[in-house]
Amino acid sequence: FGVNFKTKTDYITSEIGVFNGEGYHADKLAANQKNSTDMSLEWRLTAHPFADGKKVGKYDRTKDQYLHISTYGLTSNNHKDNSTTVDDAGEYRRNFYGIHAVYNHPMALIAGQYFADEDKYKNDGSKKVEVRGWSINAEVRPVQDWTIIGRYDAHTKDNTSNKGVESNKAEDVKQIIYGLAYKANKNVTYIASGKNIKDKGTATTASATDKNVYMMTAEVKW
């Protein structure tokens, strides 16, 4: 149960909701789905300096210019993981937030975001997980129907037991995506892309990995 509010004006668009019933996405036995009065506040607030907020969802990236600056996040007192126990082992207080900005010109696009998350387990206040990450992506359209794409992602995850120990982080991952897209017609776009993932690994999991993936895909839409 919950209530959700949306706004769509020229300079501001937003969506803010308060919900009860967190945890429906757990994919195991869902034994931890106890009734609770704890609530989750979730939001997204976007500024549109070019006064085009009402046009969201109707842009043509090859013709329009726009700038969006957003903040988003949630604060939940009863977030769930996949624990199959009926105690509080799988419940934690989650505070997640981020900022995102995107600028588009008919010739190019650049966007970036930063996010942070902190989870505190309800049955053990000393058990805490922190995640930090950022991402930047760009598109360049040098000639009609052709687009060069690139993206860089990085995130780290710290558990209480190894916080601040660089060689023993729970996660330390970096990713680069690059590609070339060709728009054959208004319905079909072909994309050749590559991805490199560097995972430093941890003392308790697999050793460091350096993986490359290559793909040829077709996007079909009407």
N, C-alpha and C positions, 0 to 999 in steps of 0.2 A: 504494500500500500504506500501511497505517497502523493505528492503534489509537485507539478512541474510548471515553470513559467518560461515563456519565450517572448523575446522582443525582436523587432526587425524595423529599425529606423535607418535613415540615411547615414548617420554617423556612428551608431551603436547597434550591434546585434548581440543577443545573449540568450543563454539557456541556464536556468538555475532550478534545481530540484532538491527536495527532501524526501527520503525514502526509508521504508522499513521492510525488511525481508532479505537482507544481504545473504549471499551464499547459495543462491539457487543454481549457480554455475558449477558447483563442485561436482566432479565427475566420478566419484567413487560411490560408496553406499549411502552417502548423505545422512549418516547417522548423527552428524553434528548439527542438523538443522533444527535446533531448539527454538521455541518461541522466544522472542526478545522484544523489548521496547526500545532498544538502542536504535539510533537513527544514523543515516548517512546523508551528508550534505555534499552535493556535486554541482559543479558550475563550469561555464565557459562564457567569457566576456570578451568581445572583439570590438576594437576601434577601427573605423573606416575613414581615414583622413581625407580621401577624395570624395566623400559624401555619396558613396555608391553601395551602401549596406543593403538596400532593398533589391539590388541586382545579384546578390549572392546566389550561386547555382546557375546563373544565366550568362556567365562570361564566355567569350571566345578568346582564348589565350593568345591567338595569333593576331588579334585585332584590338584588344582592350588593354588598358593600363590600370593597375589597381595596387593598393597597399593595405594589408590587414595586419593588425597587431593584437595578439590574443593572450589572455591568461586563462588557465584551466586547472582543475584539480578536484580533489574530494577529501573529505575528512569523515572517517567512519569509526564508530565505537564498537562495531561488531562485524569486522570483515572475516571471511571464512577461507580456509584452505581445504585441502582434500583429506583431512584427518577423518578416520572412521570411528574415532572415539566419541563418546557423548559428554566428555568433560570439556574444559576450555582449552585443551591442547591445540586445537586447530583454529582458535579465535584470536584475533589481534586487533589492536587499534592502528588503523592505517591513515597516514597523512601524506597525500600525494599532490604535487603541484608542479606547474610548468609555465613557461612563456614561449610564444611562437610568433614569428613574423614572416611575412611573405610579400615580395614585391615582384610584380609581373609587368613586362614591357613586351610589345609584339615581337621583339627580337630576342628576348631573354627573360629568364626567371631566376630569382635567388630566394632561398628560404632557410630558416634555421630555428632551432628550438633547444631549450635546456629544461631538464626535468629532475626532480628529486623526490625520493620516497623514504619514509621512515615507518617501520612496523614495530610495535611493542606488543609482545604476547601477553594475554590477559592473565594466564595462570602463572606467569613468571616475569615480573616486571623488569628483571635484569636481562632478559633475552630480547635482543633487539637486532633488526636488520636495516641497513641503510643502502640505498641505491642512488647513484648519481649518474647522469648521462647527458650527452649533447649530440646534436646532429645538424649537418648543413647539406643542402642539396641545390643543384643548379641545372638549368636548361639553357642551351644556346641554340638559336634557330638561324643559321647563317644564310640559308636559301629556303625558298618555299618548299614545304612538305618534308624537310629534313630537320631533325633535332638531335643534338648531342646532349647526353645526360650524364650527371655525376653526383655521387652522394658519399658522405663520410659520416660514420656513426662511431660513438665511443661510450662505453658505460663501465662502471665498477660497482661491485656489491661487497659490502663489509658486514660480517657477523660480529657480534659483541666480542666473541672469544679471540678474533684475529684483527680487530679494528686497528688500522694504522700500520699493520705489518705488510709491506708492499709485496713480499714474496709469498704471502699466504692469504691473499684476498680470496673471498668466495668466488668472485668472478672479476675478470679484467679483460674485456673483449673490445676489439676494434674491427671495423668493417668498411671496405671501400666497394662501391658499386659504380659501374661505368657502362655506357652503351650508346648505340646509335639507332634512331627510329626513323622510319620512312612511312609517310601517310600515303598509301596507295590510292585511296578515295575516302569519301566521308564516312564510310563504314568500317574500313579495314586499315590497320596500321601494323607494320612489321617492326620488330624490335630485336636487335642483336645486343646481348649484354654479357657482362662478366662481373664476378664478385670475388673479392679476396677477404677472408676472415682470419684474423690473428687472435688467438686465445692463449693468454700466458699460462693458463692452467694453475693449479694450486697444489699444495703439499698433500691434500687428501683426495684429489681427483686425478684425472689423466694428466699426462705431461702436456707441455705447450704444443699447440697445433697451428699450422699455417695451411689453409685450405683455399683452393681456387675452384670456382664453379662457372661454367659457361652455358648460355642458353640462347636459343632462337625461338621467339614466340610471335604469335599473331593475336592482336586485339581486334575483336569483332563486336561492333555495337550499332544500335539503331537509335 
